[in-house]
């Protein structure tokens, strides 16, 4: 199996199937817009802007009209210098899980081959990062700190998200990924201890 490519920037995609596809190819913080809900979700858009300012973002949407609308909406909220656009080619057909092709008949990110996606990243100048996390925060650390597996774990995670200026909607795995991109395991442990949660 091919080794995943680590990307420093946060990668923004449309939906969960796109995220699943990319998770098998790259090692990065991947955030879904949940399609057009990004137009109403001010918290998520603010979070995307925060990610862009802190580490930069890579936007990878489908090559249909909807994908370009979402891409444009994100671009309007983020400084140009903090965004990289990755474009997939127009390929006509349908994804395996769908009964019929999309309205425009184009295959989206989830239906693209690994090679096509990697080529699209390369064309956009998005390359592997040399940043590594030798001792990352894990789900076991979260459990040990009471951030999972306890009666008040959700409340503690919500407090942690507020302290780190992250949106409360993040899943445990997304929160861990964010933390590993923001700080070392030692810094994280100190932060939680100082919060006394």
Buried (B, 14 or more C-beta within 10 A) or exposed (E): EEEBBBBBBBBBBBBEBBBEBBBEBBBBBBBBBBBEEBEEBEEBBEBBBBBBEBBBBBBBBBBBEBBEBBBEBBBEBBEEEBBBBBBBEEBEEBBEEBEEBBEEEBBBBBBBEEEBBBBBBEEBEBEBBEEEBEEBBEEEBBBEBBBBEEEEBEEBBBBBBEEBEBBEEBEBEBBBBBBBBBBBBEEBBEBBEEEEB
